[in-house]
Amino acid sequence: MSAIVRQPVVLDPALVGAVVGLAVLGTIMVGSASISIADNATGEPFYYLLRHVGALTIGGMGLAVAVLVPVETWYRLSWLSLLGGLALLAAPLMPSLAHTVNGASRWITLGPITLQPSEPARLCLLLYVASYAVRHHRELTSRFTAFVKPLAVVALGGVLLLAEPDYGALVVLTGTALGVLFVAGARLRDVGLAVGAAAAALGALAYSAQYRMERLTTFLDPWADPFDSGFQLTQSLIAIGRGDWLGVGLGESVQKLFYLPEAHTDFVFAVLAEELGLVGSTSVILLFGLVVHRAVLIGQRAIAAGLPFHGLVATGIGLILGIQAFINIGVNTGLLPTKGLTLPLVSYGRSSTVVTLVALGLLFRIRHELAAAELRRKKRGAS
């Protein structure tokens, strides 16, 4: 682990530009998609926009703090991250804290604050899995039991997520953990067995309840029941179809006017596609692709520079953002069954926005310490 580097923070211009671009687009689209909903629900057209800007402000402060904290500190406190992550996932199961919306207890109330614990919990468990992989690297590359141990913790978190239920967060958590362990050196056959077991478990869960099967089958043909089970997806597809190449114009969406459910949260991408067209929606996808690419690249360089924890955390952050964006956009376009996942930095979702910015602050810190390590290596090579 590297020592604290006391020098101006070295940032990745492409990564910073992509993050700023997503945050700006997200602010514009939350304002546009929510204005009618907010006016009808609260009488204040900019109610959700102002709360979103507040989340960006808090998240920006969290990002600044994360940039200043040495990565070594996160490594040493990984055990606390594990306890904190599991405690967060258990909190919605406590009646005194639980806040239920649409039959799902995915939130907790702490006075005036409503928090979705699965968002910070995923980051906490990522830190634990990355630290475990570093501490047990040799065993991880040669023993199946060493591979299973961190997955048992992830499975415990998955059980807590299923109890809420939050299947989207479960998929993101599982995919991220498996990806990090594979990059850390886990054997391909071990990862393959785990992927197979996870797929079988998810399949069994889908068949165990009628409403889950309906969700899985509805997205295959939403037009078979466009006014009930297929309503969300058909309205989303109509919005995307209306956008054509350049969109109908900012603020001119028709589908957001009480046709498209959750227009400012889960389905904000459909509103964006309607108003900004193929050009706008493709731009968002490219920005997410750039963020994920830079995160994974930083991870690879960090591992090569002898900073394995840095590299695994950077890769994990890229996976979290990439998987969540892929699922959200897949749901909006009818490629995946409906899941309650926001589009990071773009959808309205204060917990998601704040935690995403904190995670990006950690990624910026990793990039800074990587630059310092590479500079020291270059100086040693020149001397």
N, C-alpha and C positions, 0 to 999 in steps of 0.2 A: 504494500500500500504506500502511496506517495505522501510526502509531507505537505503541509499547507504551503501553497504558492502565493507569496505576497507580491502581486503585480497586477496591472490592469487586466480585467477579464477579457479573454480572447473569445470572440464569438464567431459563429459560422454565418456569414452574410446570407447565404442561400436559405439556411434553416430559419433564421430570424425573419427574413422576408416572407417565407411561406407561412409562418405562424401569424405574422401581422396581417397578411392577406386574408387568411381564414377568419381571424378575429374581426376584421373590418367587414368582410362579407357576411359573417354571422350576425353582427350587430344590425346591419342593414336589413337582413332577411327576417330577423326576429321582430324588428319594428314593423316591417311590411306585413308579415304573416299574422301578427297578433293584434293589430290595431282594431279590427272589427270585433274580435273575440273579447279583447280587454274592455272595449267600450260597452259591449252588451253585458258583460259579467260584473264590471266594477264601476262603469261610468267614466273611467279614465282611459282614454285611447292609448296612452303610452305607459300603462301600468307595467306590462311585462317587459317592455323595452328598458324602462328605468331600472327594474330589478336585474335585468341582464347586464346592464352597464355596471351596476353595483357589484355583481359577481365578478365581472372582468376586473374591476378595481381591486377587490379583495384578492382575486387570483393573481393579479399583477404584483401585489405586495408579497404574496406567498412565493411567487417566482423569484423576486428579488432576494428574499431570505434564502431560498434554496440555492441560488447562485453563490451566496456568500458562505454557505456551510460546506466544509471539506467533505469529500466523498467518504473519506476514512471514518467520519462520524456516523454516517449511515450504515457503514459496514459493522462498526462496533455495536450499534444499537439494533441490529437485525433481529435479535431475540425479542426485543421490545416491539418491533414491527409485527412479528408473528403473533404475539399476545394481543396487540392492539387490533390487528386485522380480524382475528377470530372473535374478539369481543364486539367489534363493529358489526360483524355478520350475525351475531347472536342477538344484538340489541332489538331489531324489529320483531323478534319473537316474544318480547316482554310487553304485556298488555299496557303497562303504564307509559311506555315509550312509543309503541307502535302507532303509525299513522297509515290508515288503509285507504287506498284509492282504487276504484274499479275492481275490488275483490283481491287486490294484492297488497300485502303489508311490506312494502319495500322501503319505507321511510320511517324516520323517527322524529319526534318533536322535542326540542330542547328549548323550552320557553318560547320566544318568538321565532326561533330558527327551525326550519324543516330540513333534514339532511337525509340523503340517500347513502347509507353506509357502504353499499357495495362498491361505490366509486373509490373512496380512500382505501378500502380493504384490499382491493386488487393491487394497488400500488404497494401496500404494506406486505402482502404475500409475495409480490415480485422481489422485494428486497430480501426477504427471507430465503426464497428459492435460490437467488443469485449467490447469497453468502454461503448457503449450504454447498452449492456446487463448487465454490472456490475452496472451502475448507475440506471437502471430501472428494477432490478432483480425481485422485488416483483410484479410489474405490468405485467412483461413479463410472469410470471408463472400463471397469473389469467385473463388477459385481452387480447382479440384478437387484439384490436387497438394498444396495446403496441408492439405486435408481428409484426404488419403490418408496423409500422413507419420505422424501419430500412430497411425493404424489399422495401419500396417505394424508398429509396435512391438507393438501389441495382438495382431496376427496371430502375431508371433514368440512372444509369451507363450502364445497359443493352441496353437501347435505343441508347446510344452513341456508344456502341460496334456494334450494328446492323447496324448503319449507315456507319461503316468502310468498309465492314462488317468483324466481327471476332467472329464467332459462338463458336469456341473452347474456347476462353477466357470467353465468356458469360456463358458457361456451368460450367467452373471452378469457376468463381465468384459466380454464383448462388448456386452451390453445397456447396461451402465453407461457405457462409453466412447462409444457412439453417442448415448445420452441427453445426456451432458455436452456433446459437440460440437454437438448440435442446439441446446441451450439457449445455448451460446456464440455462436451465429449461423451455423452451417453451413447451407448451402442445403438445402431440403427434397428437391430432386431428388438431391443428393449422398447424403443420408442414406437416401433410398429405394433408390438403387442399392446402397449398402452393405448394407442390410437384405436385399435380394434376393440379393445374392452370398453373404451369411452363411447364408441359408436354403437356398440351393442347395448350399453346401458341407456343411452339416449333413445334408441329405438324401442327398448322395453318400456321406457317412461311414456313414449308417445302412444303406444298401444294400450297402456294401462288406463287411460282416461279418454272418454269420448270427445271432450272439447279440444284435447290436444290433437287427436286425429283429424278433427274438423279443420283446425288451423293448418295442418300439414297438407290436407287435400284441397282446401279452398284456394290456395295460391296457384294451384295447377290449372284451375278453371274458375276464376272469380266471377265470370259472367253467368255462371250457372245459377247464382243466387246474389245478384248485384245489389239488392236492397236489404240484405241481412248479413250473412257471414262473409260475403265478398264485397261489402260496401266500402270498407277502407281502401282496399286495393284498387277497386274499379275507379274510385274518385281520384286516387293517386295517379293511375294510368291516364285518366282523362286530363289531369293537370299537366303531366309530362308531354302528352300528345299535343296539347294546345300550344306548348312552348315553341314548337318547330325549331328553326335555326337560331333566331335571335330573340325569341320570347315576345310576349304581348306587352312588355314594358313594366318597369319597376312600379309596384303598387297597383297594377291592373289585373291581378289574378282574380278570377271568378271563383275558383274552387275553394279558396280560403274563406269565402263568405258563408260559413256554416255548412258547406258540403263536405269538405275534407276534415275528418276528425284529427285532433292533435296537430293542426297545421303548423304551429310554431314550435313543436317539440319533435315527435317521432317522424313527422312527414314534412318537415321544413324543406327537405331536398326537392320534393315534388313541387312546392310553391316556387322555389328558386328556379327549377327547370321551366315552369310555366312562365315566369316573369322574365327570365334571362336567357331562356332557350338552351339549345345544345351547346352553344359557346360558353354560357355561364356555368352549366352543370359540368362540362368537361374541364373547365378551369378549376373548379373545386376538386375534382378527382385528381387532376395533375398536382395541385397543391398538396393534397394528402399524400400522393405518391412521392413527392419531393421530401416531405417531412419523414416518411417511413424510410426512404432511401438514405437520407442523411443520418438518421438514427442508427440504422444497421451498419452503415459505413463507419461511423464513429465507433460503434461497438467492435467491428473487426480490427480497426486500427489500434484501439485500446488494448485488445487482447494481444495483438502482435507486439505492442510496446511494453508488455509485462504488467498490464493493469487489468487482470481478468474480471474483478468485480465491476469495475467501471464498464468494461465491454459488455458484460452480461446484462447489467441494468439498462444500458443504452439500447441494446437489442430488445430487451423486454418492453421498454417504453415504446419503441417503434412497433412492436407486435400488438400491444394493447390498442394503440391508436389505429393501426392498420386494420386489425380484425374488427374493431367496433365500427369504423367507417365502412368497411366492406359489408357488414351485416346490415347497417342502417340503409345504405344505398341499395343493397340487394332487396330489402323489404320494400322500399319505395318503388322499385322497378319491377317487382313481382318475381324476382329470382329466388327469393327465400321466404319462408313463412313469417308471419308477423311476430316481431319481438319488440319488447319495450326498451329499445336502446336509442339514445340520442346520437346525433352526429357531432362529435367533439368540436367545440368552439363555434359551431354553426347553429345548432339547435338551442332553444331555450331550455336550460337545465342548470341551475346554479351550482349544485354539487359537482356535476360533471365539468363545468367550466372552471371552477376553482381548482379541483384536483388535477385537471389536465394542465393548467398553467403551472402548478407546483411541479408536476412531473417534467414539464418542459424546462423549468428552472434547473432541476437536477440534471437534465440532459445538457443544458448550457454549461453547467459546472463541470461535468465530465469532459466536455469539449475543451474547456479551459485547462483542466489539469492534464489532458492528453497533449495539448500544444506545449505545455511546460515540460512534460516528460520527453517529448520528441526533440525539443530544443536542447535539453540536457544531454540527450544521447548524441545529438549532432556535435555539441561542443566536445564531448569525450572522444568522439571519433576524429575530430580535427586536431586534438592535442597529442 
